[in-house]
Each structure stands twice: as C-alpha cells, then as structure tokens.
Amino acid sequence: MPEVLECYSVTGEFDYLLKVVARNRKELERFLLEKLTHIPDVARMTTSIVLSEVKNTTELAVELE
C-alpha cells in the first residue's frame, strides 16, 4: 500500500505500528476503512495524528577514539 511509509512489528498492546501519509482527514478515513479494515487479521486499530515534529534525524552520536 503506497500510503504506508513505515511498518514496525512491536511489543505491547498492539502488534504493528504503521506510519501512513494522507493528504487530509477524508483520505486517511478512506485508507483506514477501505484498505486496512479489509485485511483479514486486522481486529482493531488505534489512530494517532502527529501535531508537530519535535526531532527527526538519522545522525548518530559516535565517539571516536
């Protein structure tokens, strides 16, 4: 599904964490209701929307000897 940018298998209450992109709320709703809910093993979903980005980096702090 092209809307899914990242997918992680996680521990805890849920099995997977997906990072999804949508242009607006209606597009997100369509993705959730028309695509994800039709996957046979999807029993329930919880949706969170990012309000703002606090930090985003791929740089690692590495100490050189």
C-alpha positions as CSV (number, residue, x, y, z in Angstrom):
1,M,0.0,0.0,0.0
2,P,1.7,3.2,-1.1
3,E,0.2,5.2,1.8
4,V,2.3,3.2,4.3
5,L,5.7,4.7,4.6
6,E,7.0,2.6,7.5
7,C,5.7,-0.6,9.3
8,Y,7.1,-2.0,12.5
9,S,6.4,-5.2,14.5
10,V,6.2,-4.0,18.1
11,T,5.7,-5.4,21.6
12,G,2.9,-4.3,23.9
13,E,-0.8,-3.9,23.4
14,F,-0.6,-3.8,19.6
15,D,1.2,-5.9,17.0
16,Y,2.2,-3.3,14.4
17,L,2.9,0.4,14.1
18,L,2.4,2.0,10.7
19,K,3.5,5.4,9.6
20,V,0.9,6.4,7.0
21,V,0.7,9.5,4.8
22,A,-2.6,11.1,3.7
23,R,-3.4,14.5,2.2
24,N,-6.3,15.1,4.5
25,R,-8.6,13.6,7.1
26,K,-11.0,12.3,4.4
27,E,-8.2,10.5,2.6
28,L,-7.0,9.0,5.9
29,E,-10.5,7.8,6.7
30,R,-10.8,6.2,3.2
31,F,-7.5,4.4,3.7
32,L,-8.5,3.1,7.1
33,L,-12.0,2.0,6.2
34,E,-11.4,0.7,2.6
35,K,-8.0,-0.8,2.9
36,L,-6.8,-1.7,6.4
37,T,-10.1,-3.0,7.7
38,H,-10.4,-5.4,4.8
39,I,-7.2,-7.2,5.8
40,P,-8.4,-10.5,7.3
41,D,-6.3,-10.5,10.5
42,V,-6.9,-6.8,11.4
43,A,-9.2,-6.9,14.5
44,R,-8.9,-3.3,15.7
45,M,-7.0,-0.1,15.1
46,T,-6.0,3.0,17.0
47,T,-5.2,6.1,15.1
48,S,-2.9,8.9,16.3
49,I,-2.2,12.1,14.3
50,V,1.1,13.9,14.5
51,L,0.6,17.5,15.5
52,S,4.2,18.7,15.2
53,E,7.6,17.3,14.7
54,V,9.9,17.6,17.7
55,K,13.0,15.9,16.3
56,N,13.8,14.0,13.1
57,T,17.3,12.8,12.4
58,T,19.3,9.9,11.2
59,E,22.6,11.2,12.6
60,L,24.1,9.0,15.4
61,A,26.4,10.4,18.1
62,V,29.5,8.3,17.8
63,E,32.6,8.7,19.9
64,L,35.9,8.5,18.1
65,E,38.9,7.1,20.0
